[in-house]
Amino acid sequence: MNTLKFQYIFTLLVLVLSLVGCADDDEETNPESYGGWGFIYILDSEYYINSDWGSTLKINDLSDEYISLVQDNDRIIFNFHVIETPDAETLYDYKIEIEALKVVDYDFLVTVNDESRDTLGNGTLGIGTNSHLYGNNLNLELFYLPQKDNHIFTLCYDETMQTEGEPVILDLRNYYTEEGTSDTYVYTYKTFDISEILSFGELNEDEVIPFVLRINYNETQEQGYTFEYDPN
């Protein structure tokens, strides 16, 4: 199994370091655009985002199109620019303008047993470069061959697949009823909460749990991607 090391460069840290007072910039200057993942929530008819990097963002005038798409506590991926940094302490760190927004499916790591092991599917998958781990959230860009019905993606821990002294293996499975005739891959985004890994993984000397995300197990396209889960 080939193993690749993901190094996620968190460009949004630039936001915290350099965008204070950005609302005073020349109005004709094109604002800097950013992208991120988070949870949207509604408070007093206003829309906010709890971002993965820890900032609270207040959305300025969310469009009717996006209002019709989102519900309270939805997981989202979004593009935005900052229009205001509050001088005084408020409920939010930045006021932003949404440029694009997509609701993302959110799920949890599950443990496989003898009954469920053969029910999770073996559809071919690809992992895109926009995939990364941030906190408890494993954010994935998934490529797959489309079918008529929805695919079900499951992140699994199987005790029978583990080797003592080696990183934890988590298998990403793709259930489908029947793959279509198209040979063109499509993509989607999905987030898994992997905090349950604390139940069966051990912290190493660096206080992290190394693990391998494995796709296409026992296939010619089998591949693994290494991550380090930091519970702190």
N, C-alpha and C positions, 0 to 999 in steps of 0.2 A: 504494500500500500504506500503510495507516494504521500508524503506529509508536507504541507505548506505552512509557513508561519505568517499569520496575519499581523500586520502592524498598522493599527488604525491611527491615523494622524487627525487629531481632533481640531479641525480648523476653526471651530466656533470659539475656542479659547481666545482667539483674537478679539472676539466681541467684548469679553470682559476686560481685556488689556488695553484696547485702543479706541473704543467707541463711546467713551464717556463724553457727553456733551455733543454728540453727533447731530442733534436737532438744530444746532446753531450753524451747521454748514450751509453754504450757498444753496438755495432751493433749486438752482439749475444744474447742480452737480448730480450725476447719477449715483444713487445710494448703493452702498456695498450690499450684495446679496449673500445670504447664508442658507444653509440647509441643516435640518436636524430632525430628531425623533422625540416624541413626548406623548403626554396624555392631555387631552383637551378637557376643560371643565367649565361649567356655567355658574356664575354667581351674580345674582341680581340682574339677570338678562344680559350680562357682559360675558365675553368669551376670553378665557385664559388658557395658557399652556404651561404645564409642569414639564420642563425640558429634561432630557436625560442628563445634561451637564449641570443641573441644579438651579438654573435660573427660572424665575416665574415671569412669563411674558403675557402682557395684556394685548389682545388683538384689537386693532382699530377698525371699526365698521366692517365686520365680517360680511361678505357678500351673501345675498339670498341663495345663490347657487351652493355655497359651502354650508350655509345654515341648514339647508335641506338634506345634506349628506351626513352631518355629524350629530352625535348624541353625547350626553354628559359622560365623561370618563372614557371616551373612545381613544384608542391608540392611533397615532397619526405620524406620518412623515410629511415634512413641510419645507417650503422655501419662503424666505422673508427678508425684509430689511427693517432696520431700526429707525423709528421716527422721533423717539423721545427717550431720554434718560432722566428719570425724576431726580430733582435736587433733594427733596425731602423723603423720609421713609414712607413707603406706601405698601400696598399689597403685592406690588410687582416690581421687577428690576428694570424692565424695558417695555416700552410700548412699541408695537411692531405693526407693519403692514404685511398681510399674507399675499404672497405672489402665486403660490400653488400649494395645494393640500390634498392628501390622499389618506383615507382611513385604512388602517393596517390591521390584519387579523392578529389576535393576541392569544397565546396559549401557554401551557405549562409543561415542563418536563414530566414524563410519565415513566413508571417502572413496568417493564415487560415481565409477564409470567408465562407458564406453559400454555395457558389457554389463549393468550393474546398474541403470542410471538408470530404466528403465521397469518394474522388477520390485518396486518398494518400495511401491506402492499410492498411492491418492489419496483415501482416505476422509476425510470431514469431521471436524475436530477443534476443540475449544475448550480454552483454557488458563484454569485457575482462579486465584484470588487467593492461594492458598497456595503458588504457584510462586515459586521464588527460586534464586539462585546463591550457593553458599557454598563457597569454596575451589575444588576441582576438580569439585564436585558440583552439577550442574544438577538441582534437585529440582522435579518437575512434578506438578501436579494436572491430569489430562486428562479431558475430557468427550467422549463419542463415542456414536454410535448402536449399540446392541448387535446382535450376530449370533449364529448358532449356534456357529461356531468362534471361537477366540481371535483377537483383533486382534494384529498385530505392529507395534509403534511403533519407528521407526528415526530417529535423528538423523544427518543427512548433511551432508557438505561436498562441494560440486560446484564445481570450478574454473570451469566455464563460466558460473556464475551470479554471479561476482565482478566488481566494478568497482574499478579502481585508485583509491586514495585514499578509498574508502568503507569503512564497517565490514564485517567479514566477515559473510556470510549463511550461516546454518545452517538447513536445512530439516528440519522434523519431519514425517515421513511415516507414514501409517496404512494398513497392508496388511490387507485383509479379503477373504474369498472371496465373500461376498454379505451385504449389510446386511439386517437383519431388517425386519419390517413396523412395528415400534414407532417412534414419533416422539418418544419420551421418552429424553433423554440419560442415560447412566449415567457414573460416574466411576471412575477408578483413580489410583494414584500410581506414579511411575517416576522413577528417578535415572539420569542419564547422566554418566559421567566425561568431561569435555571437555578434559582436559589436552593432548590431541593438537592442539588449536588452536594450540599453540606452533609446530607444524610449518609452518603456512601463514598465521599472523597476525603482525603486527608490533606491538611495543610503541609506544605513542604517548609524548608528552612527560610524561604522568602515570604512565608505566610500567605501563599496562594495555592490554589488547586489547579495543576495543569490538566487539561483534557483535550481529547481529539474529537472533533466533529467529523463523523464518517458518513459518506454518501455512497450509494450504489454498491453496497456490500455484496461480495461474492460475484461481482460482475467485472467485465474487462475494464469498465470505466470507474472502478472503485478508487476513491481518493479520500484523503484525510486532511483536515485543517486544524492546526494547533492553536489553543487559546490558553489563557491563564485567568482563572476566576479569583477575584480579590473580594472577600466578604466584608472588608473594612471600609 
